[in-house]
Structures are given as structure tokens and as C-alpha cells.
């Protein structure tokens, strides 16, 4: 999620809270949910990068084995 998308989502929740569409507790839960969602996305992104690195390292090991 981009910073702009995050700001828009929070703004939507702010408006919903101010207009009484959601309670304060619901607002807190929604914001907490965004935080968790971003943590999961960060972990997934990190995992994808680690997989790419692992692929590169395995290729380098294979190449080194052939040359040895």
C-alpha cells in the first residue's frame, strides 16, 4: 500500500468516525488492522527478496561446482 493509499484509507475511517458511522473502538480496530496488514505485506516483500537472493546464491553455487 502506498503512503497516499494509506492516507486515503485513514481519512475514510476518520470521516466514518466523525459522522458516527463507526464507534471509537471500531476505528481503533480498523487502524490496528491496517498496521497488521502492512506488517504482513512487509514480511511478504522481504520473503520475496530473500527468495530472489537464494536463487542467485544457488546459481552461483552451481556455477562454482561446475568450474571446480
N, C-alpha and C positions, 0 to 999 in steps of 0.2 A: 504494500500500500504506500502510495506516495504521500509526502507531507501534506500536499494540497487535499488529497482524498481524505486523509485523516482529519484535517481541519474541518472539512465539509461535514463529515460524519459527526464529529463532536458538536459542530454548530447545529446540526439537525436535532441532536439529543438535547442541546441547550434550549432550543425553541420548544421542544416537546415538554421539557420540564417547566419552563416559564408559562406555558399555556395550560398546564395541568393535565396533559395527555399521559404523562408518566409521573410516578412518585419519585421522591428523592432517592429512596432505596433502589428503585428500578434504574434510575440514572447511574448511580454508583455501580450497579451490576453491569450495566451496558459498557461503561468506561473500563471497568475491570476486564470485561470480555475482550475489548479492543486490545488491551495490554497483553492478555494471554495470546490472542490471535497473532499479534506482532511478534511475540516471543517464539511462537511455533514457526512463523514464516522465516524468522531469522535463523532458527535451527535448521530448517529445511534448506535454506540457501547455503548455510555453512556445510551441510552434509553434501550438497551437490558439488561444492567446491572441493571438498575432501575426496569425493569420488573421482573428479577430474584429475586431481593430483595423484591419486592412487593409480589411475590408468596410465598416466605419464610415467610414474615410477616403475610400474610393471613393464612398460615398453622399454624403458632404459635398462632394466634388469635383464630382460630377454635379449636385447641387443648386446649387452655386455657378455652374456652367456655364449652367444654365437661367436663373438670375437675372441673369447678366451680359449 
